[in-house]
Every structure is written in structure tokens, then in C-alpha cells.
């Protein structure tokens, strides 16, 4: 459902073609399967042209903004050419028969690129001043030497791509104002340098001109029936044009050029072509008459040379007369002039040169014999894709083998015949006779040493090579390369492995036109022309590869060298001395071919027949084995059917047994259910009895728990009363401690005030002495400072002693008060303990009953209680040690304070005042009271941390 913008054929796979569509994509279709092969995308505008490489493996698609290079094997894009939008691309295409890409842009610039590396090879210079035109359409000759460009003008620019120069500007008739299409008309005789150019102009008329004579040859189309587009067939025989009215016209070039191709008169002019450099002399007008070039010599006269035509054509040698009215001498002259025969007439020329008899009856008798046993399985050895080509090859080889037994035993006969089979596959008679003629005339003495290669022919070629290029022969001998390596591969394949199709046809044009010895000469010429790469080879594998693969060699030079060898080879070593002249096949019946060792061929034939009989016997035995296997399979199938029936019977029996077992299982299941119902009734009865017993036991347990709860409440009540008394005592102690703390804080405040007063006085005295010391020299100042520091130290010691004495008095008083308080507390505690013991004595009877109930639990926890007891003893020991240490520390401090007070009293008489002694005594009593209070707190804390005492299994302990 898309419009087509460009088409391209001639891909490597001949059944495929490329189509560019209006959605900017390019598709590949197959004409046989009528299916889409690939879909290529990448353009942002419509594709205007598609150019295919000569090998058919690559294609270039061109749009206005880009050109893209595609690999048609993988349909992947390899490279992309981008340009500025202001420039734009007109067309990008491959040059024929080369690896060069030509790109033409809208600014008239033309670049040539190397295909392998995509490096720019050159750029065409700008056109001559005053002759510029906007290039729109382009055309290139088949040999890639001449490039023509046209556009919106009636001028055409003719460029030579070898010299990169503009060689001619062709002016079309005045009716032409713009050129729409350019295309060269191929010709088989011009060697690719096309001379006729088709120009489609804006008036829809296509004019064909000669770029050599600038003559208008013929015209197609008219104003009434204009041409929209046109294309020329590759062989140049037809022109197809799409007309404006929608019709498709097909023109015969031979009919259009009938007037042009009239033979010229016998008078030939040779015009001397003088060099021209002026730009204004490049322009040449296209005329409708015969070409009259205005080239003159310096003297103003045209130099001419008259060639008289031979009129005595009836006296030519009759030996050169060929069937079909051809003459061998004239064909040779034509061949030397053009290098090859026209492709259109080549097969006709070959048939005339080889003088084929076309023995239809004899050939039919050979074909009727069927496929020869030697070529029954030829497809295994030569797998050819085309079934038709394989069938023609098999028939041709079978006819050769039936004609002469040697061809059924020759291993290289398929290689020798295949090029002709491929060339004449549509005419098997001609194919067979061409191969037979080649074998009879150009393969003389090949089979005398069968099954070995023709040693005599190879020795003859080695002698020729030794005469013309001894250095190359010595090089080949040095590396043990014999003629079976460098000559025999070319002979047995008839050059089909090392030459392309066109080169091979050109070579055999010359071989068929000369003496059979020319075939050997062209092999030697090929070797001599390849001397440069051969001299660089030094391994046998390299030599073998060289003579089995295509090489970059100019075949025209090889042909010319072969002619040179034909002329310069001495007669004593010339192959013409050994080889017979050309002898065509006889008419009616084919000649007998027995120039080979018949006993060897007969032996091989017998061996082949024996092998064939053995193979037939083997096939018969294998067929018998297949029959036995079939019978065995049949018996096996019968056995399997019998066993299958037995299996079905066994399965039916098993099914019946399963049904019986299922019934028995159902009966057993009913019995199990009945037993389960009975068990459930019994279990319910037992559960009822167990529930009654559990209710009674629970009632008893509840009664015991209530009694224990009453006992626990009594014990808790008594314990709470004891704790309340203890808490009240602790509160009294804390109130007293708070009073002592307030008194201590008042005393500390007094001490701080006295210290601040003394400090202030000392600061003033220090300031005075500092001011005095500043007036003295450095030595006196140091002595004064030392003296002052000593006095300050003595004063500080005295003050510290005084504070310590006062603190010791306070501590002693606190201790006395604490001791008195502790003594009273101990007496009260003893009274309470006696009351508790009396209460415990009253409850021993009840506790004995409780002990009996708890004895079992105590036994279970005995190990845990033992461990906790040990831990408690360790903590008690640690607490006792800490208490002893703390007690010892307080006593030591107290003793030190008392001793210090006594010492100060003895030394200073500071304690003489009675008021001061009373105050110290009071402070000592308070200190003793604090000590007792501290002891009580430590005891209470130890009791709260102490775990419950272990219950003796025999008596209660407190």
C-alpha cells in the first residue's frame, strides 16, 4: 500500500530485487517465493536511487540528506554519508567494473571514494568558467572512464575520470532546455567504452547521440506520445520506455540503428588529432548529418591515407572458409582488433570455428544408453545447486563415457566439461560436440599415460618455459614445484578456476581461433605473466593455492604474451611440431577415440564392473536383510498383540480382585466404625467419672488453699506491724540526721566566713608588702617573697590545725550521741524480739502442720536454696568486711583527731577555755549519735537485701 520511488535488480541472488517505498524504507523481495526477504530502514526522506555493486553483494541507497551503504548478505547498514542540509545529495552510485563510489552533490561537486576503505580518492575540479550548470542527472560508461552530467540546460559535461578533467561540453539542439535522464547504450564491440548516449529531455523525447562523432543517431518518442522514463537492457538490444499515456513501449535497437550501421565506403580517412587547450574549443554541437570534424594540420590541409579494398575475395584460401559464410582469417582479424567476439554472436562463431557436425541421431543413441555407472552419484562429488545444470552435466558425461570408455575412468573430465555445460546447458547436443571437439583437438596426447597426467605435454610446456623464462623455471625447481603443480591444474580445468566468466570466454575466443598448440602457449603465457607473485612464493602450499584460485592478472596481457610465444618459440620445441592440426568431428557418426592405453582402461573398467557387481550383491543382500527385518517386525507385532491381549485379561482379573477387596474393606470399615462408637461411649463414661473425682479433689484443694491464705494473712499482718514500727524508728533517725546536717552546714558557713575574713586581711597585707618589694632591688625582693611564703605556710598550718581540732570535737560529740541512741535502740529491739518469739511459740503447732504440707516443695528446691545460701554467705562476708573496714576507718580517723587535739592542747594551750571544752564535748556526743544511726542504716540495708532463710526440715528458724 506504498508508492514505489526506486527499483534495483542484478543482486547476487538473481531472484531478489530491491524496492524503495514512499515511507522512506527499502524492502527486498524474492520473485520465486513472492515473499519479503528483508526490510531496511534508516532514511528520513524518500529514496531517489539505488545502486548495486557489480558483485551484487552491496547496494547504496540515496536520499536528499544522506546516502547509506548496505550489505545485501546480512541486510545490515555498513556506512552512512551525511552532508549539510544546505548542500544536499543528488546521487551516489558505484562505478561499473570497479571498487569506486561516485557521489554527486547539489553544489555541482563530485567526489570519488574507495569502496574498501571509504577514503576519498579524488574530487573533480570546477567546470570551465561560463559553462556551469546545475547537475541533476548522471551517466557512466561501462568501463568507468567517461562520466556525463546534465541538468537544467541544453549542455552536457563530458568528464574523463582517468585524467579528472572536463574533456568536452556537448550542446544539444535548441529544443532541449533541460535534461531529465541520461543512459549509455551498451555495445558488445566497444569493450565497455560506450559511444552512444541516450538523452531524455523536458519535451519527453529521448535522443541518442554519439559522443565520439557528436552525431544524432536516432530518436524515440514524440510530442504526441511523450516518454516518461526509459531503461536500456544490459546487452543493449532493447529499450523499454514508459509513455505518458501509461503504455509501455519496447524498441529494438537493431532496427533503430539500421541506417547508422550501414558499412562505410572503402575509403578511410585518418585525421591527425591536434592537442586543444582553449576552453572555448571544448564545446561541440550535435548535428544530424555525418560528422565533419574541423581538425586541420598546420598547413591547413587534411592529411589522408587511402586504403584500397581487396577486390579479389574469390581467391581466398578455401581452408579458411567456415560454415555459415564466415571466414577464419577475417574472424582472426576481428579478434585481434577487438580482443573478443561479440557476445551476441559468440556461440554462432564458436560453432563455425569448431565446425560442429550436429549428429542428432548419433547423439540420441548415446543418450538412450542412459546414465553411465561412473556418474550415477556425481551429485555427491559435485554438489551443484541447480538441478537442471546437474542433470545436463550428468547426461553429457554419460554420453562421453558411452562414446569412449576412457572418459568414464578419467577423474578430471567433469572439471573439463563443466564450463561448456554451463555455457550450453540449453542445447545438450552442441554442448556434447563442443566438449568432444575440445578433447579430440585441444587435448591431444593427454591420455597416452593414463591414469597419470600427460607427461609428454607437461614436458613440452616445461621446455617452452625454460626457453622464455629460465629464472622462473629455476625458482620453481628450487622449491620442488613440478609442471604437475603449475601447469596441469590449468589444463585439466581449462582455466575455469583462475578466470572469471568474461575472461574465460575471451581466452577461448582466441583458443578456438588458432592452432591447438595455442592452448599450451596460453598456459605458459599465464605462468610467465604471473612471474612476479610466483617469485615471491617459497612454499608448495602457496604455489598450489595460486594455480587453483583467481588472481589479479590482466588477461589481455596473457593473450598477447601467448601470441608472442607462438611466434618466437623455436621449431624444435614448438608444440605445433607434435600436435596435429584442427580436425572437426565427422558427420553422421562420431569418430572412434582410442588414443589411450586400452589395457589400463579395460582393467579399470573390469574393476569398476566388479565393484558394481559387488555393490549390486551387497544391495541384494541388504534388501534381503530388510525383508527379514520386516518379517521379524511382523512377528514381533503379532507377539506384542498376543501379549497385549494377555495383559488385558490379566488387567480384567486384577480389576475383579480389586472389586472384591474393596467390598471386604467396606465391611471391615463398618466394623471399625461400630467399635469406634463403643469406644467413644466407654471414653465418655470414664470422662464423667474422672470429672466427678476432679471436682471433689478441687473442692479439697480450695479448702486447703483458704486455710493457707488465712495463715498468710496473719503472718503478713504481723510483719506489716513490725515494718511500721521499724519505719517509724527510721523516720526519727532521719529527722535527727537532718538536724545534724543543718548544724553542720551552719558550722561550715561560720568557718567559711572566718576564712574569708582572714583571707581578705592576708590579701591586704600581701598587697602592701608587694608595693614595698617593688621599690627594692631584685635580690631583696626575692628574699622578701621567700620570707612571706614561709609565714603564709605557717599561718595556713595553724589554721588547718584549728579546723581539724574543731572537726574532731564535732565528730566525737556525734559519736557519743550515736552510741547512746544505738544502745537505747538495742534495748527496744530486744524487747520486741522477745514478744515476737512468744508469738512464734504460739504458732509452732500450726506451722508444724504447714511444714508437713510444704516439705515436698522444700525438698525439690533444696539444691537452689543451697546455692543461694552459699551466695548469700559470700555477700554477707563481703558486707561484713566492708563494714569492718569502714568501722576501722572511722575509728582510726577518730583516734587521729583525738590525738591531734591533745597534741594541740599540750602545745598551744588552746583548749583552756571551759566553754570551748563543753562545745567540743557536745559535738563529740552528736558524732557518736551519728555513728550509731549509720550502723542502724547499714544493718537495715543488709536485712532488706538478705534472701529468705532456709527452712529447716525439722524446725522453724528466725
Secondary structure as GFF3:
##gff-version 3
##sequence-region A 1 958
A	DSSP	beta_strand	4	8	.	.	.	ID=ss1
A	DSSP	beta_strand	16	21	.	.	.	ID=ss2
A	DSSP	beta_strand	26	30	.	.	.	ID=ss3
A	DSSP	beta_strand	35	40	.	.	.	ID=ss4
A	DSSP	beta_strand	49	52	.	.	.	ID=ss5
A	DSSP	beta_strand	58	62	.	.	.	ID=ss6
A	DSSP	beta_strand	66	71	.	.	.	ID=ss7
A	DSSP	beta_strand	76	82	.	.	.	ID=ss8
A	DSSP	beta_strand	89	94	.	.	.	ID=ss9
A	DSSP	beta_strand	100	105	.	.	.	ID=ss10
A	DSSP	beta_strand	110	114	.	.	.	ID=ss11
A	DSSP	beta_strand	120	123	.	.	.	ID=ss12
A	DSSP	beta_strand	135	140	.	.	.	ID=ss13
A	DSSP	beta_strand	146	151	.	.	.	ID=ss14
A	DSSP	beta_strand	155	160	.	.	.	ID=ss15
A	DSSP	beta_strand	165	171	.	.	.	ID=ss16
A	DSSP	beta_strand	179	185	.	.	.	ID=ss17
A	DSSP	beta_strand	196	201	.	.	.	ID=ss18
A	DSSP	beta_strand	206	210	.	.	.	ID=ss19
A	DSSP	beta_strand	216	220	.	.	.	ID=ss20
A	DSSP	beta_strand	227	232	.	.	.	ID=ss21
A	DSSP	beta_strand	238	243	.	.	.	ID=ss22
A	DSSP	beta_strand	248	252	.	.	.	ID=ss23
A	DSSP	alpha_helix	253	256	.	.	.	ID=ss24
A	DSSP	three_ten_helix	279	281	.	.	.	ID=ss25
A	DSSP	beta_strand	283	285	.	.	.	ID=ss26
A	DSSP	three_ten_helix	313	315	.	.	.	ID=ss27
A	DSSP	three_ten_helix	318	320	.	.	.	ID=ss28
A	DSSP	alpha_helix	328	338	.	.	.	ID=ss29
A	DSSP	alpha_helix	346	354	.	.	.	ID=ss30
A	DSSP	alpha_helix	360	368	.	.	.	ID=ss31
A	DSSP	three_ten_helix	373	375	.	.	.	ID=ss32
A	DSSP	alpha_helix	378	381	.	.	.	ID=ss33
A	DSSP	alpha_helix	387	403	.	.	.	ID=ss34
A	DSSP	alpha_helix	406	409	.	.	.	ID=ss35
A	DSSP	alpha_helix	413	423	.	.	.	ID=ss36
A	DSSP	alpha_helix	428	437	.	.	.	ID=ss37
A	DSSP	pi_helix	438	442	.	.	.	ID=ss38
A	DSSP	alpha_helix	455	468	.	.	.	ID=ss39
A	DSSP	alpha_helix	470	478	.	.	.	ID=ss40
A	DSSP	alpha_helix	483	486	.	.	.	ID=ss41
A	DSSP	alpha_helix	488	492	.	.	.	ID=ss42
A	DSSP	alpha_helix	501	512	.	.	.	ID=ss43
A	DSSP	alpha_helix	517	529	.	.	.	ID=ss44
A	DSSP	alpha_helix	531	536	.	.	.	ID=ss45
A	DSSP	alpha_helix	540	546	.	.	.	ID=ss46
A	DSSP	alpha_helix	555	568	.	.	.	ID=ss47
A	DSSP	three_ten_helix	575	577	.	.	.	ID=ss48
A	DSSP	alpha_helix	598	775	.	.	.	ID=ss49
A	DSSP	alpha_helix	778	842	.	.	.	ID=ss50
A	DSSP	alpha_helix	844	860	.	.	.	ID=ss51
A	DSSP	alpha_helix	862	908	.	.	.	ID=ss52
A	DSSP	three_ten_helix	910	912	.	.	.	ID=ss53
A	DSSP	alpha_helix	914	945	.	.	.	ID=ss54
###
